[in-house]
């Protein structure tokens, strides 16, 4: 198993921009089967916290990039309704 870790800068509250950055990271992960992104990368650190639903359509580009690369992406986010 090849693992890639990306230390990226996210834009607080801008999930779409962060997804685009993550998609780029998937393309640069050089065949890794697992890409690990920073804690709360997708939503960023904000107060009150920005939240996202697991089925939010803005996550589709990341899901598609991961599937095309045959990779799993571990991306942190504040999830709506999560305990």
PyMOL commands that set and color helices and strands:
alter all, ss='L'
color gray80, all
select helices_A, chain A and resi 15-27+57-69
alter helices_A, ss='H'
color red, helices_A
select strands_A, chain A and resi 3-5+34-36+72-74
alter strands_A, ss='S'
color yellow, strands_A
deselect
rebuild
show_as cartoon
